Amino acid sequence: MSNLVLETKKLTKYFNDPVRMQVLKEIDLKVEHGEFVSIVGKSGCGKSTLLYLLSTMDTDYEGQIFMDEQLITGKTDKELAQLRNEQIGFVFQFHYLLNEFNVLRNVMLPGLKLGKLSEEEIEHNAMEYLRTLEMHEQALKMPNQLSGGQKQRVAIARALINKPLIIMGDEPTGNLDKKNSDIVFDIFNKLTQEHNQTLLIVTHDPDFANRTHRIVTMADGNIVR
């Protein structure tokens, strides 16, 4: 595995509705293996737009994106869907757990979709991640039986199930109180320190950002620091 997990070259994005407006301006960014990077900046500075491009959800941009030193710009929707499932774990502000499935099944779903392991292996791995996050005793509960902090821990376990190259987070502590925000930060930090997991997190929380390895500050569509 290369040491460079993610790289952008002159990444530029325009919104065209109702008028053409540039929201990202030739962004050059590198994220190395095992780094815990936060992206900060005022609302509207482009940080969530940048994360959306890096996650391959939006392909309407200029410039280039590389993942694991492979150019992913120009890949088909099918290729990008496969890449997202295999290489990227997502943690959002809202947990997006499916209420019709229990905790264990929610964590298993991306693994079942990828289809590289048997259902028994995926279930075993899911339980191991839940155990790591001290959620194994809640495995058979339904999402509506959990607190907000517990739901976010389940969402992190789900993001880990396919052993992704990088975990991307968009305000993952945005709905949590200080205590639960600290728990989520400690989980992320442990993943980096013990498993060399790469993390790229957009956050409004300066306390969270200040404890990460590196802060990328954005303003007006540019990286300013």
Secondary structure, 3 states (H helix, E strand, C coil): CCCEEEEEEEEEEEECCCCCEEEEEEEEEEEECCCEEEEECCCCCCHHHHHHHHCCCCCCCEEEEEECCEECCCCCHHHHHHHHHHHEEEEECCCCCCCCCCHHHHHHHHHHHHCCCCHHHHHHHHHHHHHHCCCHHHCCCCHHHCCHHHHHHHHHHHHHCCCCCEEEEECCCCCCCHHHHHHHHHHHHHHHHHHCCEEEEECCCHHHHHCCCEEEEEECCEECC
